[in-house]
Amino acid sequence: MNVIARTHLRWPAWFSYRPEFGVDAVVLMASVYFALCANSAFWRATAATGVLSGMHGAWVAVCVFVAVVAITFLLLGILLNRWTLKPLLTVLLLVSAGAAYFMSHYGVYMDTGMIRNVLQSDTKESRELITGGMLFSVLLYGLLPALLLWRVRLKTRALGRALLIRVGLLLASLVIAGLALLGSYQDVSSLLRNHKEVRHLVTPANYLVSLTRVALDDSASRVRGRTPIGTDARVAARPAGSKPRLLVIVVGETVRAQNWGLNGYARQTTPELARIAPINFPDMTACGSSTEVSVPCMFSPYGRENYNKDRIQGSESLLNVLEYAGIHTLWRDNQTGCKNVCKDLAFESFEHGTDPEFCTAEGCFDEVMLQGLRERIDAKPGDAVVILHQLGNHGPSYYLRYPQRLRRYTPTCETSELGQCSQQQIVNAYDNAVLATDEFLARTIRYLAQDSSRDTAMIYLSDHGESLGENGLYLHGVPYAIAPKTQTRVPMVMWFSPGFSAARGLDLRCLRDEAARPASQDNLFHSVLGLMLVNTRVYEKRKDLFAPCQRSATAQG
């Protein structure tokens, strides 16, 4: 009884204890904490390269650890002071815990592309990623240390003395980081030369540096504006009385070539398209491993061959060139936007649609984008190009991307926390979502085939692929240089009405033969210009997939 009483008396005193530290000491402790508790993905990736093996590897690990702590201290020392330390460090603890969870569980890298994806995610996308496991990780590694942080009393120093000490410590951290890296220079330089991507795993430096770069890039882009391209575009003369042309470009989402039935996948995930027999391109490469990269790239004249992010984002797109040529464009979106491709042009979003036939509380199936399309097209007579941007196979909630009648492959992963499912369950749900894309494309083709007032055609091209647990990777967005083929190989199909192929002079048998050759998203820009008979200096015939198969058509300039 006395023991219980004494314990009862001591507990409030312990609970009210508030340690006192200087700001610099807290910054150092936070740097050590981040290196130990927020960098598991970095340490695993580094260990996988073999540089941490054996006794010498232990020395390399110590050197890298010291360098990570010193670099983190440098960054935090610039950001944190007596007034910003607690609120800003709280945010960093919570964000770092979330970032560490996604890097460890999905194999993502916090480079500028991933940061852009995060910034452009809407509430619906974000909600799918908030899982029980993620919340537990944030509570344990973010909220708990943040609560301890707020118990600390901060020592005060005179401003001048505090600034002098801070500058000295920042310089010392630079020297320590340099000495630590020099201590294992050969191994570290080899690591950074052969596995440059690991730097995007060092938390919180990865997202702090990437976020700064994104902010600077976006600020510079707003100042520069967009460079016009193809202002000389003109449509080649056509026979009098010919029908106006309608080309629908379906931009797919997260469908990989490996699981595409028309490519010879063991499962027939494209049964509707197989009956229609469109022209299929089995060897198609994406420009990027994320929507943020691939979509602007495929609608640009520069592409992956001459990839320059600033140049692509700072220039007008294929749609602008078509508009200069007098071809009307319309972007219909069931995703998070056109990534600046359709800036200042006709745009409609169905992301938050309410059509009861196609929409639920979780979002709309892609068929909603066909609703009212004929009226929109007929409102502007003449040639038109319509882009339908799918929700498609957007992960990780693959089970929400198809109606229950298409739940053909079972058992399925019925959660967005993929780590709770077997790989086969994930693949089953993913393949069912591919069936939904197949059905949507078949419906689009039938829709176009019934239009007797126009010559019609459709091009489908997925933006990027997806990892479904292979080698511990999930989702997409791995830096392109090391991205697996599951993320960079995508399907593409084409369909033409008899009137379109005849009027355009397309040899479809020749085109089927050409489709067996390797191609890439770099071909889209120039192929669409060639298909629509647009003459412009930015057109490159060698990249036009249709150029070898023209029976008779006005030559491109």
ABEGO torsion letter per residue (X at the ends): XAAAAAAAAAAAAAAABBBBBBAAAAAAAAAAAAAAAAAAAAAAAAAAAGAABEAAAAAAAAAAAAAAAAAAAAAAAAABBAAAAAAAAAAAAAAAAAAAAAAAAAGBBBBAAAAAAAAABBAAAAAAABBAAAAAAAAAAAAAAAAAAAABBBBBBBAAAAAAAAAAAAAAAAAAAAAAAAAAAAAAAAAAAABAAAAAABOAAAAAAAAAAAAAAAAAAAAAEBBBBGAABBBBBBBBGBBBBBBBBBBBBGBBAAABAAAGBABBABAAAAAAGBBBBABBBBABABAAAAAAAAABAAEAAABBAAAAAABBBAAAAAAAAGBBBBBBBABAEAGGAABGBBBBBAAABABAAABBAAEBBAAAAABGAAAAAAABBEBBBBBBBBAEABOABAAAABBAAABABOBBBABABAAABBAAAAAAAAAAAAAAAAAAAAAAAAAAAABAABBBBBBBBBABBBBAGBGGBBEBGBBAAABBAAAABBBBBBBBBAAAAAAAGBBAAAAAAAAABBBBAAAAAAAAAAAAGBBBAABBAAABAAAAABABBBBBX
